Amino acid sequence: MLLGWGLRGFIGGGPLGAMIPGAMVALLLALILGLDQRAGALLAAFGAIGIGLGGQMTYGQTIGFIVVPETFSWGLLGLSVKGGIWGLSGGAILGLGFVLKQIRRKDVVIGLVVMLIGLIVGWKLINEPRLIYFSNLNDKPRAEIWAGLLFGTVALLGYLGFKGHARLPLHFALWGGLGGAIGFGGGGLWMVAGKALSELKHWASWWKFMEFTFGFCFGLALGYAAWLKREAISLTQAGSTVTPKPIAEILSTIATVVFAVALLWLEATIDVVCTFTFLGVGLLTLTLFREAWAWQVGITMTSCAFVYDLVEKLFEERGLGGSYSKLITAAITAALVGTLVARWQRSGKPMTAKMFLLLTWLAVFVSYLKSLPDLLPLGAHTIVELIFTLSALALTWLIVARLNRATPIS
């Protein structure tokens, strides 16, 4: 998740970018725990959307507080709160992804709708009137949503508890909240160090160190949570593999292209702070009733999001592309990746490791393309790209070694 979060901060911002570490950590947990293909597909979708939710929070101005001595404490508190809620909401949805076999689809949908209602209540009660505000009221005040996410997560967990299915989601939510709070609050201290050691700015990417720290602590917490409940998780196996027919393969790819373009367009054009939550709930509902599309939501749409960001960086900012260039490129990406995912799925062979490596190396490759103008002369970003590459190589080696052993962690 350290790698995923570092990539998120470079090749995709907001909730769409946060789908990268969400999908990566879900896929790796599914692989390590030995989940079957169907369970892994659903977990990837729930991980991507669930951890993407926190990307709706604004925190740039909160970081601005932490580097000023007079507002340091408030900035540290704000980052810890936002990181904790990011971990809480992401952990709850990820945990829900582990228990889908045990819950009726209707109850999952109702729980997600209850979460939406709770989000709106918290947003209206606290965030919109700015009763507790962690951004700058005096300099282009930002719309916050941390309280909405908190209320929504509590509402979801409350409903799942009422139905008797909250144990794993609550477990992951609490551990995710702890890791997120420590990682974001503690990671913010790198920004303080950067201000004190300004002479190192050519070699040290302090913002990236903050993101790496957040990702490492968040991922460590989720990994430890999974290890603690590994026996309970083994009982949540879906017990089957989705192998769509050729016509379903074609339809799922076409649908993925349409949904990916619609998701990117709506997220970019609708000026509502919680747009992604509504879109995400719709996509997760889709995976419940069309499980063959779960891989497409977790892998293809995540990939489309960062390719969309790449086109914006390389073309539109230089006046080389029209207003639709990003959507056209995203559609092409969805068609190519979606077709590959559907064919792998139709083969019926284990594909969790393939999906993880595809997403990881595609994201790293996009980071290379995006960073070409910044790699020379050697400096801070060169070091960041080196961390990306070494992390991806280490993960690839670990996955290949585990596949050779072909045994889950005990």
Number of C-alpha atoms within 10 A of each C-alpha: 25 23 24 29 27 27 28 25 17 18 24 25 17 18 26 27 26 29 35 35 26 30 34 25 25 30 30 22 20 25 24 22 20 20 24 20 25 22 26 31 33 29 32 32 31 33 32 34 31 33 29 27 29 27 19 24 23 19 19 13 18 23 25 17 22 23 22 13 11 10 13 18 14 18 25 24 17 26 28 24 22 29 29 29 29 32 31 32 32 32 33 30 27 31 29 29 26 29 22 20 15 13 14 10 14 11 14 20 17 15 21 26 18 19 27 22 17 22 26 19 17 19 25 15 14 17 20 17 11 16 9 12 20 27 24 14 11 6 8 9 13 17 18 23 23 27 26 27 30 23 22 26 28 21 21 30 26 18 20 22 14 10 12 10 18 19 16 22 25 25 20 29 31 22 25 33 28 22 27 35 28 22 28 30 26 19 28 27 21 20 21 18 13 18 15 11 12 11 10 14 13 11 14 19 19 23 18 21 20 22 23 25 26 27 25 22 23 31 26 19 25 31 20 14 20 23 17 12 13 16 12 15 19 14 14 17 20 19 12 10 19 17 19 20 13 12 9 15 22 17 15 22 25 17 16 23 25 14 19 26 23 15 20 19 14 14 19 12 9 11 9 11 16 22 18 25 22 13 17 22 19 14 20 26 18 16 21 18 12 11 19 24 31 27 27 29 29 32 27 28 30 28 29 28 28 27 26 22 20 23 20 19 15 17 14 16 10 9 10 11 14 9 10 11 16 25 21 14 17 27 24 16 21 30 22 14 23 30 20 15 23 24 18 16 25 18 12 13 11 16 19 27 19 14 23 23 19 15 23 25 16 15 24 20 14 18 22 17 13 19 19 11 10 13 16 10 9 11 15 18 19 19 15 21 18 11 16 23 18 13 17 19 14 11 17 17 12 12 19 13 11 16 14 9 9 11 12 13 11 8
